Amino acid sequence: MTALASLASWYEREGIIAGMAGFNASVLEAIGNTPIVELNRFGAGVGPSLLAKHEFTNPGGSMKDRAALGMIEWAEREYDLSAGSEIIISTSGNLGIGMAMICAVKGYRLICLFVPKLNPSTERSLELLGAELVKVGARDHTGGFHLTRLERLETLRAERPNAIYLDQYDSPAAIEAHRTSTGREILEQMGAQLDAMIMIAGTGVSSMGIARWLREHSPDTEIWLVDEVASLTLPRSARPEPLFLNGMGTSIQPNNYAGDAFSRFVDEVVYVKAGEAIATATHIARTKGIVMGGAGGAACHVMREHAAAGYGLGARLLALIPDQGSRYTQTQFDLEWLENMGISGPALAVRNST
Ligand SMILES: Cc1ncc(COP(=O)(O)O)c(C=O)c1O
């Protein structure tokens, strides 16, 4: 019997195929249930088990599908949405894809404000999904795009008074979606033991949602946040400088971290350079066959180089991998782009990592 045939017969014996309806009513039902994979070789020589949760197996290719669904379902409860209703969002790519996917299914019109960090293939995918794109090109005084993006948002909202703006920087609904889906799923998959959870700090919806579930149900799990050097996202941030990694680093502190969220849910914060993150992502691709974006590389870098040091054999550390690296072949994993951005470290790694 071939491996595939024996896998199929195991599924049947276990009732996995028979127990399911066999298909989903729409792509939205395929969101979630993403796998956790051990990064054995990546962790060789390190005591604890290093694991990664692959959020890129969501149908839109990233963990943002979950936040997008939570935000749209919230809007449906709050407003009288119907086919043709207009929704505005600001995105560095992944939320846009998740939102555009959901809007395509539900018949809403999506307008995406985006910045030049967006990979051209993501831009095309957004168009393919029917989203309307509004590009914000100029950097603000912090070196980022966030503030110019907010200015453009105001004019856009004035031009489209009936459109509903969904703000991922301040979204209890998106946090709640991650709390009850990703957070719950992680503990179900990890069984009773999760010693440290390593996540990217962007808008905060994923990390603050997951951290809430972990604090409630696994209070001993250490929560690590990872951000790009010079990001202003977190209260302990430094000076503003250009940022290169999608989904990481903002020019403001998102409201999702407001109040006591940061002190209650975060144990450690580590800043990484774009070059370190991209080199780690490249190394994992070459040694584990997993193609993740720079944000996932940043989380894995911190898991191995910082978090692992505090744990011995038998401990289990988990990094959340936000999205797939193929989304960045024209940016983070392109030698010319790296050179243009002045990111010299990983150029060799992209070509030659072992
Ligand atoms: C690739 C990537 N990594 C990390 C993040 C940060 O996640 P969050 O906004 O939930 O903090 C995002 C968010 O867009 C992302 O797209």
The ligand as an ORCA input file, in Angstrom:
! r2SCAN-3c Opt
* xyz 0 1
  C       3.267     39.076      8.445
  C       2.677     39.625      9.699
  N       3.312     39.416     10.837
  C       2.866     39.920     11.989
  C       1.727     40.673     12.040
  C       1.325     41.261     13.350
  O       0.137     40.746     13.836
  P      -0.855     41.627     14.671
  O      -1.288     42.753     13.818
  O      -1.949     40.679     15.007
  O      -0.115     42.098     15.884
  C       1.022     40.917     10.876
  C      -0.148     41.760     10.869
  O      -0.590     42.243      9.847
  C       1.510     40.368      9.666
  O       0.891     40.592      8.500
*
